[in-house]
């Protein structure tokens, strides 16, 4: 997926990260539904599904979906579709299984890289920044990413919009957890990546990480 260009100005594809928290033991039932979990809205009314995962390490009983849109207008139309009251029969099999559902909107700053082989284990890292520090950190990150990607490939970098404006997410695929451990250990010892770590840490307020497994319906494997 490439960044689009219009009238000589750079524009960015819009993405959503949707976090659906399920009742323990119900994730498989919810994730196999033909509907966006908990809404009764068909998939084709809610953007392009890029990836769908279940959480393995970190917050459990969650479904993470990544969807892409051409622009904010398309994303807002999808949000409007979700806000329509669904028919009772559409939700008959899933509403009691949904504990909570959150949607965060992002600009796609880089990606989406699709691994040639799979299935993979994915790590989603979510960083919260001090006010007005996202742009500087993102510049440092993109200026140094070639040194990190000597050890594993970045799948996507996303910068928050609206209520998520002080947040950045980056998505990393690995063949397995041992590969993740090896790649991260090598990167930490890379002199150029060390420079990025030293220059960027002061911009952050908090860091979260979760390990995820692709669902059968996930395009990203």
Secondary structure as UniProt FT lines:
FT   STRAND          5..6
FT   TURN            7..8
FT   STRAND          9..10
FT   STRAND          14..22
FT   TURN            24..25
FT   HELIX           27..31
FT   TURN            37..39
FT   HELIX           43..45
FT   STRAND          48..57
FT   STRAND          62..69
FT   HELIX           72..83
FT   HELIX           88..91
FT   TURN            92..94
FT   HELIX           95..97
FT   STRAND          98..111
FT   STRAND          121..129
FT   TURN            131..132
FT   HELIX           134..148
FT   TURN            149..151
FT   STRAND          154..160
FT   HELIX           162..164
FT   TURN            165..166
FT   STRAND          167..174
FT   HELIX           177..188
FT   HELIX           191..200
FT   HELIX           201..203
FT   STRAND          204..214
FT   TURN            216..217
//
